[in-house]
Amino acid sequence: MPGGGLLGHDGVVPWPVEQPVLSDRVVSLRAVRDFDAGPIYEACQDPDIQHFTQVPVPYTRSDAASFTSLCSQWWAERMTANFAVCRAAGGAFLGVLGVIGVDHRTQAAGFGYWTAPWGRGQGATTRAARLASRWALTEGGVTTLTAEAELANPASMQVLANAGFARVAGEDLTMELKGTLRIFSVWRMTAG
């Protein structure tokens, strides 16, 4: 049983009422809040975020405000934990990381992230991925996390490898994203 916690009446590890704050003293992860809309909007003007993620293009201030308000709803519905990735010292916003589409019956979830241009190249995303995956595979009640990273984005694949995900051989996916066919590698992490 993940995390050794008590099972709920439905046979799954209970989803916490409050989203936790996770930290390794270099980065901290906390719930995405309405005040994050400004830095999220700024970050999502980045061509790499617009290209490699599913954010709308163009990305508007309204998109950012809508996203931040939906994060608390998704948490309350026990389906997604979106974390704001911040510097532990000072709290500067660096990006967003999510444990996405949690299926509490199969104990599986997706895993995704993006890093603002000003937060790249410092190891913060790898640290955040380690913290969030550890939480998901224990207190989050998930036993399997699956992530996809586009082959044209080696930095994203490196984050997954450094965080402890294993690339699943022979499971690359060809998917359409924003009007183009792209090839994604599949990565997995399991409890234990």
Secondary structure by P-SEA (a helix, b strand, c coil): cccccccccccccccccbbbbbbcccbbbccccccaaaaaaaaaccccccccccccccccaaaaaaaaaaaaaaaaaccbbbbbccccccccccccccccccccccccccccccccccccccaaaaaaaaaaaaaaaccccccbbbbbbbcccaaaaaaaaaacccccccbbbbbbcccbbbbbbbbbcccc
